[in-house]
Amino acid sequence: MTIQMSKWHRFTRCIFLVVICLVLQVVNQIQAQPSEVYLKAINHKDRSASDKAKDKTRKPEKILPFVGLEPGSTVLELGAGGGHTTELLARVVGEKGRVYAQGLSQSRVRNGRLANVVALRKHMLFELPDILSEYKVEPQSLDAVVLFFTLHDFYLNNRIDKQGLFAVLRNWLKKDGVLVVLDNAAQKNAGVSVNQRLHRIGENFVIDELEKAGFSVVETSDALRNPEDNHTRPWRVFNGLHDRFAIKFIKTAK
């Protein structure tokens, strides 16, 4: 009788472990899928064909969940450029949210497009605190700051006080706000040694710089990784398929 009960316990334990594994697989699959708010943003009828073509290499179905914005969020984007990311962020945060975009092409918001996007007037980055105050963006009010493929450019300009800029971003983020960096990967410990020539930056250098500024890594993503890239050629050679890192930071307590 004791032997039979022991066998029964082992059998039920095995069944329990199998069920747990299946549940975890389902949970992981659900988490890997972009939620409805992100899919709606990506598939929005007003997005241009050229923007949708860029999705093939920028993979917003993976990057938007990684950033983690929600309807009603407030976000600052530095180096917005043509606005591919800006529009996606705007669609995610919705009417009750706000995207403050630095360096955004005015064509993206012409004729009232994207009413929840504020294209900050042209300014030098050291003026950012005054500009944010001008647009009535209060310190510790941002849910997120995003720097997509622009941080390496800051290190090409010796006139930019990078630590000073990071301090501003930290001050304007909420306590639980995030700073998300996507950029062109050099070898991990290359620092800025190939930045001028290849427009690539070492991710360990980025982490060190932001940790010095009072941030810590909370999550990374391999969504834009390309193991076939050996980091020796300019990023443009790969037509958007070069190796790129994605790192999410949070403010550390002081």
C-alpha positions as CSV (number, residue, x, y, z in Angstrom):
1,M,0.0,0.0,0.0
2,T,2.8,2.4,0.9
3,I,4.6,1.6,-2.4
4,Q,1.4,2.3,-4.4
5,M,0.9,5.6,-2.6
6,S,4.6,6.6,-3.3
7,K,4.1,5.8,-7.0
8,W,0.9,7.8,-7.0
9,H,2.6,10.8,-5.4
10,R,5.4,10.6,-8.0
11,F,2.8,10.4,-10.8
12,T,0.8,13.4,-9.5
13,R,3.9,15.4,-9.0
14,C,5.0,14.7,-12.6
15,I,1.6,15.8,-13.8
16,F,1.7,18.9,-11.7
17,L,5.2,19.8,-13.2
18,V,4.0,19.2,-16.7
19,V,1.0,21.5,-16.2
20,I,3.2,24.2,-14.7
21,C,5.5,24.0,-17.7
22,L,2.6,24.3,-20.1
23,V,1.2,27.3,-18.2
24,L,4.6,29.0,-18.3
25,Q,4.9,28.4,-22.0
26,V,1.4,30.0,-22.6
27,V,2.3,33.0,-20.4
28,N,5.6,33.5,-22.2
29,Q,3.8,33.4,-25.6
30,I,1.3,35.9,-24.4
31,Q,4.0,38.2,-23.1
32,A,5.9,37.9,-26.4
33,Q,2.9,39.2,-28.4
34,P,2.3,42.9,-28.7
35,S,-0.8,44.0,-26.9
36,E,-3.8,45.5,-28.8
37,V,-2.8,49.1,-28.1
38,Y,0.6,48.5,-29.9
39,L,-1.0,46.6,-32.8
40,K,-3.5,49.4,-33.3
41,A,-0.7,52.0,-33.4
42,I,1.3,50.0,-35.9
43,N,-1.7,49.3,-38.1
44,H,-3.2,52.7,-37.9
45,K,-4.8,53.7,-41.2
46,D,-3.1,57.1,-41.3
47,R,0.4,55.8,-41.1
48,S,2.3,56.3,-44.4
49,A,3.5,53.5,-46.7
50,S,7.1,54.6,-46.2
51,D,6.7,54.4,-42.4
52,K,5.3,50.9,-42.7
53,A,8.1,49.9,-44.9
54,K,10.6,50.9,-42.2
55,D,8.8,48.6,-39.7
56,K,10.5,45.7,-41.3
57,T,13.8,46.7,-39.8
58,R,12.8,48.8,-36.8
59,K,10.4,46.1,-35.6
60,P,7.9,48.3,-33.6
61,E,5.9,45.2,-32.7
62,K,8.8,44.3,-30.4
63,I,10.2,47.7,-29.5
64,L,6.9,49.4,-28.4
65,P,6.2,46.7,-25.8
66,F,9.8,47.0,-24.7
67,V,9.4,50.7,-24.1
68,G,6.2,49.9,-22.3
69,L,4.2,53.1,-22.8
70,E,0.4,53.1,-22.1
71,P,-2.5,55.4,-23.2
72,G,-2.1,58.6,-21.2
73,S,1.7,58.4,-20.9
74,T,3.9,61.5,-21.3
75,V,7.1,61.0,-23.2
76,L,10.1,63.0,-24.4
77,E,11.8,62.0,-27.6
78,L,15.3,63.3,-28.4
79,G,16.4,63.3,-32.0
80,A,13.0,62.7,-33.4
81,G,14.1,63.4,-37.0
82,G,11.6,62.3,-39.6
83,G,9.1,61.1,-37.0
84,H,8.7,57.4,-37.6
85,T,9.0,56.7,-33.9
86,T,7.2,59.9,-32.9
87,E,4.0,58.9,-34.7
88,L,4.0,55.4,-33.2
89,L,4.5,56.8,-29.7
90,A,1.7,59.3,-30.3
91,R,-0.7,56.5,-31.4
92,V,0.1,54.5,-28.3
93,V,-0.3,57.3,-25.7
94,G,-3.5,58.5,-27.4
95,E,-5.5,61.7,-26.9
96,K,-4.8,61.8,-23.1
97,G,-1.1,61.4,-23.6
98,R,1.6,63.7,-24.9
99,V,4.8,63.3,-26.9
100,Y,7.3,66.1,-26.7
101,A,9.6,65.7,-29.7
102,Q,13.0,67.4,-30.0
103,G,14.3,67.8,-33.5
104,L,11.1,66.6,-35.2
105,S,10.5,67.4,-38.9
106,Q,7.6,69.9,-39.0
107,S,6.0,68.0,-41.9
108,R,5.0,65.2,-39.4
109,V,2.6,67.6,-37.6
110,R,1.6,69.9,-40.4
111,N,-2.1,70.8,-40.8
112,G,-3.0,69.5,-37.3
113,R,-1.7,66.0,-37.7
114,L,-0.9,64.2,-34.4
115,A,-2.5,66.8,-32.0
116,N,-0.9,65.1,-29.0
117,V,2.6,65.7,-30.4
118,V,4.4,68.9,-29.3
119,A,7.3,69.6,-31.7
120,L,9.7,71.5,-29.4
121,R,11.1,74.6,-31.1
122,K,14.6,74.4,-32.4
123,H,17.2,74.8,-29.6
124,M,20.6,73.7,-28.3
125,L,20.5,70.8,-26.0
126,F,21.9,72.8,-23.1
127,E,18.7,74.8,-23.3
128,L,16.5,71.8,-22.7
129,P,15.5,72.7,-19.1
130,D,14.3,76.1,-20.2
131,I,12.5,74.7,-23.3
132,L,10.7,72.1,-21.2
133,S,9.6,74.8,-18.7
134,E,8.5,77.0,-21.6
135,Y,6.2,74.2,-22.8
136,K,5.0,73.8,-19.2
137,V,6.6,70.3,-18.8
138,E,7.2,70.0,-15.0
139,P,10.2,68.2,-13.5
140,Q,9.5,64.6,-12.5
141,S,6.5,64.5,-14.9
142,L,7.7,62.3,-17.7
143,D,6.9,58.6,-17.9
144,A,9.6,58.0,-20.5
145,V,12.5,59.5,-22.4
146,V,13.5,57.7,-25.7
147,L,16.7,58.1,-27.6
148,F,16.5,56.1,-30.7
149,F,19.7,55.9,-32.8
150,T,20.7,59.4,-31.7
151,L,22.9,59.0,-28.6
152,H,26.0,58.2,-30.6
153,D,25.6,61.6,-32.4
154,F,25.8,63.4,-29.1
155,Y,29.2,61.9,-28.6
156,L,30.3,63.3,-32.0
157,N,29.8,66.8,-30.6
158,N,32.2,67.9,-27.9
159,R,30.2,71.0,-27.1
160,I,27.4,68.8,-25.7
161,D,27.7,68.2,-21.9
162,K,26.5,64.7,-21.9
163,Q,26.4,64.2,-18.2
164,G,24.6,67.5,-17.8
165,L,22.0,66.4,-20.3
166,F,21.5,63.1,-18.6
167,A,21.0,65.0,-15.3
168,V,18.3,67.0,-16.9
169,L,16.6,63.9,-18.2
170,R,16.8,62.2,-14.8
171,N,15.3,65.3,-13.2
172,W,12.3,65.4,-15.6
173,L,11.5,61.7,-15.3
174,K,9.1,60.4,-12.7
175,K,10.4,58.2,-9.9
176,D,9.4,55.1,-11.9
177,G,10.1,56.7,-15.3
178,V,12.3,54.9,-17.9
179,L,15.0,56.0,-20.3
180,V,15.2,53.8,-23.4
181,V,18.3,53.8,-25.7
182,L,18.4,52.1,-29.1
183,D,21.6,52.6,-31.0
184,N,24.1,51.2,-33.6
185,A,26.3,48.6,-31.9
186,A,30.1,48.7,-32.0
187,Q,32.0,46.0,-30.2
188,K,30.8,46.1,-26.6
189,N,33.9,47.6,-25.2
190,A,34.7,49.9,-28.2
191,G,33.4,53.0,-26.4
192,V,33.4,55.8,-28.9
193,S,36.5,54.8,-30.7
194,V,34.8,54.0,-34.0
195,N,31.9,56.5,-33.7
196,Q,33.3,59.1,-36.0
197,R,34.1,56.6,-38.8
198,L,31.2,54.1,-38.4
199,H,28.5,55.9,-36.4
200,R,28.5,53.1,-33.9
201,I,29.0,53.1,-30.1
202,G,29.9,50.5,-27.5
203,E,27.0,49.5,-25.4
204,N,29.1,49.0,-22.3
205,F,30.2,52.6,-22.6
206,V,26.6,53.7,-22.8
207,I,25.7,51.7,-19.7
208,D,28.7,53.2,-17.8
209,E,27.8,56.7,-18.8
210,L,24.2,56.4,-17.7
211,E,25.1,54.6,-14.5
212,K,27.4,57.6,-13.7
213,A,24.4,59.8,-14.3
214,G,22.2,58.0,-11.8
215,F,20.5,55.3,-13.9
216,S,20.6,51.6,-13.8
217,V,19.7,48.9,-16.4
218,V,16.3,47.3,-15.9
219,E,15.9,45.4,-19.1
220,T,17.6,44.8,-22.5
221,S,16.1,43.5,-25.8
222,D,17.6,41.4,-28.6
223,A,14.9,42.5,-31.0
224,L,17.3,44.4,-33.2
225,R,20.3,42.2,-32.9
226,N,22.1,40.8,-35.9
227,P,24.9,38.3,-35.0
228,E,26.1,38.4,-38.7
229,D,27.3,41.9,-38.2
230,N,31.0,42.0,-37.0
231,H,30.8,45.7,-36.3
232,T,33.6,46.7,-38.7
233,R,31.5,48.4,-41.4
234,P,29.4,51.5,-41.4
235,W,25.8,50.8,-40.2
236,R,24.4,52.0,-43.6
237,V,26.0,49.1,-45.4
238,F,23.4,46.8,-43.8
239,N,20.4,48.7,-45.0
240,G,18.8,48.7,-41.5
241,L,19.8,45.1,-40.6
242,H,23.0,46.0,-38.7
243,D,23.5,45.0,-35.1
244,R,21.6,47.4,-32.7
245,F,21.2,47.2,-29.0
246,A,18.2,48.2,-26.9
247,I,18.6,49.1,-23.2
248,K,16.0,50.3,-20.8
249,F,17.2,52.3,-17.7
250,I,15.4,53.5,-14.6
251,K,16.4,56.2,-12.1
252,T,18.5,54.9,-9.2
253,A,17.7,56.2,-5.7
254,K,19.9,59.0,-4.4
